[in-house]
């Protein structure tokens, strides 16, 4: 939802389907290395993570590696906390995010039962 809102703020349309479907262009600069890095962070292949980190560093620099890492870690932390204590989406967030939650299949993840219902 934040990416969509950020795009609206700068009059740019980001395609959220590109997050789960790499054949779709998200409209985010350097999306290929950022998505590869994101996939590697949540995967369990340390060689893939090292390769993705190196590619991100070569393309965008060390600061981007740090910022992308912090962003991913923060989202992971917030999600784990919310899931652990069962914080549901409030009605406004639920309504505002219905379209992309459905399109991305987010309600299929096991932790969705702690968030969406």
N, CA, C and O of each residue as an XYZ file, in Angstrom:
468
protein
N       0.824     -1.177      0.000
C       0.000      0.000      0.000
C       0.871      1.245      0.000
O       0.524      2.229     -0.653
N       1.982      1.232      0.706
C       2.843      2.401      0.759
C       3.414      2.748     -0.607
O       3.499      3.925     -0.956
N       3.804      1.751     -1.385
C       4.333      2.021     -2.718
C       3.266      2.690     -3.572
O       3.554      3.640     -4.301
N       2.061      2.206     -3.486
C       0.972      2.805     -4.262
C       0.731      4.241     -3.814
O       0.565      5.127     -4.652
N       0.710      4.483     -2.514
C       0.488      5.834     -1.989
C       1.655      6.756     -2.338
O       1.440      7.929     -2.646
N       2.876      6.248     -2.295
C       4.033      7.046     -2.679
C       3.935      7.452     -4.138
O       4.237      8.592     -4.490
N       3.522      6.540     -4.975
C       3.344      6.842     -6.390
C       2.297      7.917     -6.606
O       2.487      8.815     -7.426
N       1.195      7.831     -5.878
C       0.153      8.846     -5.994
C       0.681     10.213     -5.585
O       0.330     11.228     -6.187
N       1.525     10.236     -4.560
C       2.054     11.509     -4.066
C       2.942     12.201     -5.092
O       3.021     13.429     -5.118
N       3.615     11.417     -5.939
C       4.493     12.024     -6.953
C       3.934     11.831     -8.358
O       4.655     11.967     -9.346
N       2.643     11.513     -8.439
C       1.939     11.330     -9.708
C       2.625     10.303    -10.609
O       2.826     10.528    -11.802
N       2.978      9.168     -9.998
C       3.605      8.061    -10.720
C       2.798      6.804    -10.444
O       2.391      6.558     -9.309
N       2.567      6.014    -11.477
C       1.800      4.787    -11.316
C       2.754      3.596    -11.217
O       3.427      3.252    -12.189
N       2.810      2.977    -10.057
C       3.607      1.770     -9.871
C       2.704      0.564    -10.052
O       1.562      0.562     -9.592
N       3.211     -0.451    -10.716
C       2.439     -1.668    -10.953
C       2.826     -2.713     -9.911
O       3.874     -3.350    -10.019
N       1.975     -2.881     -8.905
C       2.273     -3.776     -7.796
C       2.367     -5.238     -8.211
O       3.047     -6.019     -7.544
N       1.707     -5.626     -9.288
C       1.782     -7.028     -9.740
C       3.224     -7.418    -10.073
O       3.565     -8.600    -10.037
N       4.066     -6.447    -10.393
C       5.462     -6.732    -10.688
C       6.233     -7.270     -9.497
O       7.322     -7.821     -9.661
N       5.689     -7.119     -8.310
C       6.349     -7.640     -7.118
C       6.313     -9.168     -7.102
O       7.262     -9.812     -6.653
N       5.219     -9.741     -7.591
C       5.088    -11.198     -7.596
C       5.204    -11.809     -8.987
O       5.336    -13.025     -9.123
N       5.155    -10.977    -10.011
C       5.256    -11.462    -11.387
C       6.338    -10.670    -12.102
O       6.112     -9.534    -12.520
N       7.511    -11.272    -12.241
C       8.657    -10.544    -12.791
C       8.519    -10.203    -14.271
O       9.373     -9.504    -14.818
N       7.472    -10.677    -14.926
C       7.250    -10.279    -16.316
C       6.549     -8.926    -16.388
O       6.415     -8.352    -17.469
N       6.100     -8.414    -15.235
C       5.414     -7.124    -15.174
C       6.382     -6.081    -14.632
O       6.999     -6.281    -13.586
N       6.512     -4.977    -15.342
C       7.389     -3.883    -14.917
C       6.699     -3.089    -13.815
O       5.583     -2.607    -14.005
N       7.353     -2.949    -12.665
C       6.772     -2.214    -11.544
C       6.811     -0.710    -11.750
O       5.986      0.021    -11.202
N       7.775     -0.251    -12.544
C       7.972      1.182    -12.701
C       8.975      1.739    -11.711
O       9.229      2.943    -11.697
N       9.553      0.872    -10.878
C      10.561      1.286     -9.909
C      11.930      1.157    -10.568
O      12.253      0.121    -11.150
N      12.723      2.206    -10.473
C      14.062      2.175    -11.044
C      14.885      1.055    -10.394
O      14.833      0.869     -9.178
N      15.626      0.330    -11.188
C      16.476     -0.777    -10.721
C      15.672     -1.913    -10.088
O      16.169     -2.617     -9.208
N      14.443     -2.084    -10.536
C      13.572     -3.099     -9.942
C      14.162     -4.499    -10.020
O      13.938     -5.312     -9.123
N      14.909     -4.792    -11.072
C      15.439     -6.153    -11.221
C      16.368     -6.521    -10.079
O      16.227     -7.594     -9.493
N      17.318     -5.648     -9.750
C      18.244     -5.980     -8.659
C      17.567     -5.873     -7.301
O      17.905     -6.622     -6.384
N      16.625     -4.962     -7.159
C      15.909     -4.840     -5.891
C      15.023     -6.054     -5.624
O      14.974     -6.558     -4.502
N      14.327     -6.520     -6.655
C      13.474     -7.704     -6.474
C      14.310     -8.962     -6.254
O      13.949     -9.814     -5.442
N      15.423     -9.081     -6.972
C      16.299    -10.232     -6.741
C      16.841    -10.227     -5.316
O      16.930    -11.275     -4.677
N      17.201     -9.048     -4.821
C      17.698     -8.922     -3.454
C      16.600     -9.286     -2.459
O      16.843    -10.006     -1.491
N      15.402     -8.790     -2.703
C      14.277     -9.107     -1.818
C      14.006    -10.605     -1.786
O      13.830    -11.186     -0.715
N      13.974    -11.223     -2.949
C      13.745    -12.676     -3.008
C      14.836    -13.427     -2.252
O      14.556    -14.392     -1.541
N      16.069    -12.981     -2.408
C      17.192    -13.660     -1.761
C      17.152    -13.499     -0.241
O      17.492    -14.426      0.494
N      16.739    -12.332      0.221
C      16.647    -12.097      1.667
C      15.693    -13.094      2.313
O      15.986    -13.648      3.373
N      14.545    -13.320      1.665
C      13.522    -14.182      2.253
C      13.732    -15.652      1.907
O      13.007    -16.519      2.394
N      14.723    -15.928      1.064
C      15.033    -17.312      0.721
C      15.985    -17.921      1.731
O      16.230    -17.347      2.792
N      16.518    -19.077      1.398
C      17.441    -19.746      2.321
C      18.744    -20.152      1.632
O      19.425    -21.075      2.080
N      19.090    -19.464      0.544
C      20.296    -19.754     -0.219
C      21.301    -18.624      0.002
O      21.164    -17.549     -0.582
N      22.301    -18.861      0.837
C      23.260    -17.809      1.175
C      24.086    -17.370     -0.034
O      24.509    -16.216     -0.103
N      24.318    -18.268     -0.981
C      25.048    -17.901     -2.193
C      24.212    -16.940     -3.042
O      24.738    -15.967     -3.583
N      22.920    -17.214     -3.155
C      22.024    -16.320     -3.900
C      21.946    -14.951     -3.231
O      21.900    -13.926     -3.911
N      21.933    -14.936     -1.908
C      21.896    -13.663     -1.183
C      23.170    -12.870     -1.429
O      23.114    -11.667     -1.684
N      24.292    -13.519     -1.357
C      25.567    -12.831     -1.603
C      25.619    -12.279     -3.026
O      26.065    -11.153     -3.245
N      25.169    -13.067     -3.976
C      25.144    -12.634     -5.373
C      24.199    -11.446     -5.569
O      24.541    -10.486     -6.260
N      23.032    -11.511     -4.972
C      22.058    -10.423     -5.094
C      22.569     -9.155     -4.412
O      22.381     -8.051     -4.923
N      23.205     -9.313     -3.275
C      23.780     -8.171     -2.561
C      24.875     -7.519     -3.398
O      24.943     -6.294     -3.498
N      25.731     -8.343     -3.997
C      26.800     -7.818     -4.852
C      26.242     -7.089     -6.063
O      26.741     -6.027     -6.435
N      25.199     -7.658     -6.685
C      24.590     -7.017     -7.860
C      23.968     -5.680     -7.482
O      24.099     -4.700     -8.215
N      23.298     -5.642     -6.351
C      22.700     -4.394     -5.879
C      23.786     -3.363     -5.593
O      23.637     -2.191     -5.937
N      24.859     -3.791     -4.975
C      25.976     -2.895     -4.672
C      26.607     -2.340     -5.950
O      26.888     -1.145     -6.037
N      26.829     -3.207     -6.938
C      27.427     -2.752     -8.205
C      26.527     -1.739     -8.909
O      27.006     -0.744     -9.453
N      25.229     -1.999     -8.895
C      24.294     -1.134     -9.626
C      23.993      0.161     -8.884
O      23.975      1.238     -9.480
N      23.758      0.048     -7.571
C      23.239      1.203     -6.836
C      24.147      1.699     -5.718
O      23.927      2.782     -5.176
N      25.162      0.920     -5.372
C      26.094      1.355     -4.337
C      25.794      0.772     -2.970
O      24.720      0.229     -2.712
N      26.784      0.906     -2.108
C      26.693      0.350     -0.755
C      25.565      0.938      0.072
O      24.940      0.235      0.866
N      25.305      2.209     -0.108
C      24.219      2.835      0.659
C      22.877      2.177      0.316
O      22.043      1.975      1.198
N      22.670      1.845     -0.951
C      21.423      1.194     -1.359
C      21.300     -0.185     -0.716
O      20.203     -0.594     -0.334
N      22.407     -0.897     -0.594
C      22.377     -2.209      0.063
C      21.921     -2.043      1.509
O      21.075     -2.793      1.995
N      22.489     -1.059      2.184
C      22.118     -0.815      3.577
C      20.647     -0.409      3.675
O      19.915     -0.939      4.511
N      20.212      0.522      2.832
C      18.829      0.995      2.898
C      17.831     -0.108      2.542
O      16.792     -0.236      3.190
N      18.137     -0.899      1.524
C      17.242     -1.997      1.152
C      17.189     -3.042      2.267
O      16.126     -3.593      2.552
N      18.316     -3.310      2.887
C      18.366     -4.284      3.982
C      17.555     -3.814      5.174
O      16.799     -4.586      5.763
N      17.710     -2.560      5.526
C      16.970     -2.001      6.659
C      15.469     -2.002      6.365
O      14.663     -2.343      7.230
N      15.103     -1.624      5.155
C      13.686     -1.588      4.780
C      13.073     -2.983      4.866
O      11.996     -3.160      5.434
N      13.763     -3.968      4.301
C      13.254     -5.345      4.341
C      13.160     -5.848      5.779
O      12.166     -6.465      6.161
N      14.188     -5.585      6.569
C      14.191     -6.041      7.961
C      13.069     -5.383      8.755
O      12.423     -6.034      9.576
N      12.837     -4.111      8.516
C      11.778     -3.405      9.239
C      10.402     -3.959      8.888
O       9.581     -4.185      9.777
N      10.143     -4.178      7.605
C       8.855     -4.755      7.220
C       8.700     -6.151      7.808
O       7.623     -6.512      8.283
N       9.767     -6.931      7.779
C       9.712     -8.266      8.361
C       9.411     -8.221      9.849
O       8.623     -9.020     10.356
N      10.045     -7.278     10.548
C       9.842     -7.148     11.981
C       8.401     -6.758     12.293
O       7.759     -7.363     13.152
N       7.901     -5.756     11.600
C       6.548     -5.284     11.854
C       5.531     -6.391     11.576
O       4.597     -6.590     12.353
N       5.715     -7.109     10.469
C       4.795     -8.203     10.153
C       4.826     -9.286     11.219
O       3.776     -9.789     11.620
N       6.008     -9.650     11.680
C       6.115    -10.702     12.696
C       5.468    -10.287     14.009
O       4.808    -11.090     14.669
N       5.663     -9.026     14.381
C       5.037     -8.544     15.615
C       3.520     -8.578     15.482
O       2.826     -9.086     16.363
N       3.009     -8.038     14.382
C       1.558     -8.006     14.178
C       0.980     -9.419     14.140
O      -0.066     -9.680     14.734
N       1.655    -10.321     13.450
C       1.172    -11.700     13.375
C       1.234    -12.391     14.729
O       0.323    -13.135     15.093
N       2.300    -12.147     15.470
C       2.474    -12.819     16.754
C       1.388    -12.442     17.755
O       0.939    -13.278     18.538
N       0.970    -11.176     17.724
C      -0.057    -10.772     18.689
C      -1.443    -10.674     18.070
O      -2.412    -10.320     18.743
N      -1.531    -10.996     16.757
C      -2.833    -11.073     16.108
C      -3.483     -9.740     15.817
O      -4.706     -9.619     15.892
N      -2.683     -8.730     15.483
C      -3.255     -7.424     15.153
C      -3.900     -7.500     13.770
O      -3.203     -7.723     12.780
N      -5.198     -7.321     13.688
C      -5.861     -7.345     12.372
C      -5.718     -5.993     11.675
O      -5.439     -4.975     12.309
N      -5.914     -6.007     10.364
C      -5.981     -4.748      9.633
C      -7.214     -3.997     10.096
O      -8.276     -4.588     10.291
N      -7.069     -2.675     10.274
C      -8.270     -1.908     10.590
C      -9.127     -1.800      9.336
O      -8.655     -2.061      8.230
N     -10.357     -1.424      9.508
C     -11.307     -1.414      8.391
C     -10.846     -0.508      7.252
O     -11.009     -0.860      6.083
N     -10.276      0.648      7.572
C      -9.820      1.560      6.525
C      -8.699      0.928      5.701
O      -8.719      1.001      4.472
N      -7.726      0.313      6.363
C      -6.627     -0.343      5.648
C      -7.132     -1.547      4.870
O      -6.684     -1.792      3.750
N      -8.041     -2.287      5.440
C      -8.602     -3.454      4.762
C      -9.301     -3.039      3.471
O      -9.109     -3.664      2.427
N     -10.109     -1.989      3.543
C     -10.828     -1.505      2.366
C      -9.866     -0.953      1.321
O     -10.004     -1.242      0.133
N      -8.900     -0.166      1.759
C      -7.960      0.471      0.830
C      -7.038     -0.532      0.144
O      -6.514     -0.250     -0.933
N      -6.837     -1.686      0.748
C      -5.879     -2.652      0.205
C      -6.524     -3.878     -0.435
O      -5.814     -4.768     -0.902
N      -7.830     -3.941     -0.467
C      -8.517     -5.121     -0.990
C      -8.070     -5.473     -2.396
O      -7.805     -6.639     -2.691
N      -7.982     -4.473     -3.268
C      -7.650     -4.751     -4.660
C      -6.286     -5.402     -4.816
O      -6.167     -6.418     -5.501
N      -5.261     -4.842     -4.199
C      -3.941     -5.439     -4.402
C      -3.717     -6.676     -3.543
O      -2.930     -7.542     -3.928
N      -4.378     -6.792     -2.397
C      -4.259     -8.034     -1.625
C      -4.814     -9.198     -2.422
O      -4.240    -10.287     -2.435
N      -5.929     -8.961     -3.081
C      -6.546     -9.995     -3.914
C      -5.678    -10.290     -5.130
O      -5.405    -11.452     -5.434
N      -5.246     -9.245     -5.824
C      -4.441     -9.418     -7.039
C      -3.128    -10.140     -6.763
O      -2.686    -10.951     -7.576
N      -2.507     -9.855     -5.633
C      -1.222    -10.474     -5.285
C      -1.380    -11.801     -4.556
O      -0.392    -12.495     -4.316
N      -2.599    -12.160     -4.204
C      -2.837    -13.426     -3.520
C      -2.342    -13.445     -2.084
O      -1.978    -14.501     -1.567
N      -2.324    -12.292     -1.438
C      -1.762    -12.212     -0.086
C      -2.551    -13.006      0.942
O      -1.993    -13.450      1.946
N      -3.824    -13.187      0.704
C      -4.637    -13.908      1.681
C      -4.404    -15.414      1.642
O      -4.975    -16.153      2.443
N      -3.565    -15.870      0.714
C      -3.234    -17.291      0.631
C      -2.098    -17.675      1.583
O      -1.886    -18.856      1.858
N      -1.362    -16.663      2.089
C      -0.255    -16.960      2.993
C      -0.796    -17.372      4.356
O      -1.797    -16.821      4.814
N      -0.147    -18.337      5.013
C      -0.651    -18.814      6.309
C      -0.839    -17.715      7.346
O      -1.770    -17.780      8.149
N       0.028    -16.709      7.342
C      -0.093    -15.658      8.353
C      -1.277    -14.733      8.107
O      -1.620    -13.927      8.972
N      -1.908    -14.837      6.935
C      -3.051    -13.970      6.634
C      -4.180    -14.167      7.632
O      -4.921    -13.228      7.924
N      -4.318    -15.370      8.152
C      -5.414    -15.601      9.093
C      -5.263    -14.750     10.344
O      -6.250    -14.497     11.036
N      -4.039    -14.301     10.651
C      -3.816    -13.441     11.807
C      -4.057    -11.974     11.487
O      -4.202    -11.155     12.395
N      -4.100    -11.641     10.217
C      -4.141    -10.240      9.817
C      -5.450     -9.828      9.176
O      -5.944     -8.732      9.439
N      -6.016    -10.671      8.350
C      -7.143    -10.265      7.525
C      -8.504    -10.600      8.121
O      -9.512    -10.041      7.689
N      -8.557    -11.470      9.070
C      -9.869    -11.921      9.528
C     -10.121    -11.553     10.972
O     -11.183    -11.863     11.511
